[in-house]
Structures are given as C-alpha cells and as structure tokens.
Amino acid sequence: MPRPGLNQILNYLQITETIGTAGQPTREQFAVVAAAGYELVVNLAMPDSPNALADERELSTRQGLDYVHIPVVWVAPEHRDLEHFMAVMDRNSGRRVFVHCALNMRVSVFVALYRAIRQGLDIDQARAPILEIWEPDPVWKAFMAESLARYGFETDGGLYPGQDKQEAAAVERREES
C-alpha cells in the first residue's frame, strides 16, 4: 500500500510490492521515496527533460538511495536502453525500486515490457498501468511491439499488444482526423 506522500509525486503508481513508478519527483520528494522504503532510483528521463534535476544522483544518494540513470530519448527509444534497464531490474529484483522519467510515460512502457518479458506476466496485465497514464503514440506502440517480437511474443503483425484490428483501425482514424 503506498504511503500518502508518494501519491503527491507526479503520476505515481505502485506497480508491485517492489516497483513504484512516477514522473519527475521534486527535490523534496526524494526524501519521501526513501522514507517509503525504496532502495534504488532508476531515472529514464533525459538530462534536459522538463523539470530534470542536474544533481539528482546526489539528491538520491544523500537519502541513502542507489541511483542509475539510463537516458531514453523520447522520440527514439532504443532496444539497448531497454536491455540495460532490464539488466538493472534483474540485478535488483529483491530490492524496492523507484523508476521515473519526466511524466511516467516511457517508464510505464519499459516496466510493462520488463514485467512481460522477464517476469512472464500476461502482456495485457503488464500494459494495464500504461493506460492509467497515457495512450502510447505510434513511436511507443511500435517500440513495444518490436521489443515483444524480439522475445518471441505474438503481436499480430505489429499491432499494439492486446489491441484487436478493429480497435487499431479506430485509433488510426482518430489520429488521422
């Protein structure tokens, strides 16, 4: 159960007992993250993302939190970034991990992929938290489908996992209008 202060962090979601995700915390909120029992902060935002904190590593370590920064370019996510992220998550599987980016959008996709690929969670269950935050755009839908295909998941010709062809056509029509 999340502590009250965590819910004040932009787009905070408690995904599992050990994984929490959010948008960019403020300086003061790193103390809240530590007080909630998180041990590691993983930052997927670019250094020039909105509200990025140049001294975030120091803010984290001052609170007793380990820190990993994997800058993921918003308009061009790369599979090597996902591989790096999954390796970090694998190495820290027994620890409480707080993962954030600017708005919890790229994080929501990376965490969903990690949970499906590495933890074996059904893709529809893994992607449910994504939809609490946003509807991925075509770049992120393609990234998700390509990532899953690399690991042998069926994606119905590149459709966003869990999305049937009628729904995909409706989304495409909305995006075109």
Residue pairs with C-beta under 8 A, 6 or more apart in sequence:
1 14
2 12
2 14
2 20
2 36
3 32
3 35
3 36
5 29
5 32
5 35
5 36
6 12
6 14
6 20
6 22
6 32
6 33
6 36
8 29
8 32
9 22
9 23
9 25
9 29
9 32
9 33
9 100
10 22
10 23
10 24
10 25
10 103
10 104
11 21
11 22
11 23
11 103
11 104
11 133
12 20
12 21
12 22
12 23
12 104
13 20
13 21
13 22
13 104
13 108
13 129
13 132
13 133
14 20
15 21
15 111
15 115
15 129
17 96
18 93
18 94
18 95
18 96
18 97
19 96
19 97
19 99
19 111
20 33
20 36
20 38
20 96
20 97
20 98
20 99
21 98
21 99
21 100
21 104
21 107
21 108
21 111
21 129
22 98
22 99
22 100
22 104
22 107
23 100
23 101
23 102
23 103
23 104
24 45
24 49
24 50
24 51
24 52
24 53
24 100
24 101
24 102
24 103
25 32
25 33
25 100
26 51
27 53
27 59
30 41
30 56
30 59
30 60
30 62
30 63
30 65
31 63
33 41
33 63
33 65
33 98
34 63
34 64
34 65
36 96
37 96
38 65
38 96
38 97
38 98
39 65
39 66
39 92
39 95
39 96
39 97
40 65
40 66
40 67
40 68
40 92
40 95
40 96
40 97
40 98
41 56
41 60
41 65
41 66
41 67
41 68
41 97
41 98
41 99
41 100
42 68
42 69
42 70
42 85
42 88
42 89
42 97
42 98
42 99
42 100
43 56
43 67
43 68
43 69
43 70
43 71
43 100
43 101
44 70
44 71
44 72
44 81
44 85
44 99
44 100
44 101
44 106
44 107
44 110
45 52
45 71
45 72
45 100
45 101
45 102
45 106
46 52
46 71
46 72
46 73
46 74
46 102
47 54
47 71
49 74
49 101
49 102
50 102
51 102
52 102
53 59
56 67
56 69
57 67
57 69
60 66
60 67
61 67
65 98
68 88
70 81
70 84
70 85
70 88
71 81
72 78
72 81
72 101
72 106
72 110
74 102
74 106
75 139
76 139
77 106
77 109
77 139
77 140
77 143
79 146
79 147
79 150
81 110
82 110
82 113
82 147
85 110
85 114
86 113
86 114
86 117
86 118
89 97
89 114
89 118
90 118
99 107
99 110
99 111
100 107
101 107
103 133
103 134
104 133
105 133
105 134
105 136
105 140
106 140
108 129
108 130
108 132
108 133
108 134
109 130
109 136
109 140
109 143
109 144
111 129
112 123
112 126
112 127
112 129
112 130
112 144
113 126
113 144
113 147
113 148
115 121
115 125
115 126
116 122
116 123
116 126
116 127
116 148
116 153
117 147
117 148
117 151
117 153
123 148
123 153
123 161
123 162
124 161
124 162
127 144
127 161
127 162
130 136
135 171
136 144
136 160
138 175
141 160
142 158
144 160
144 161
145 155
145 158
145 159
145 160
145 161
146 158
148 155
148 161
149 155
149 158
153 161
155 161
156 164
156 165
159 165
159 168
160 168
163 171
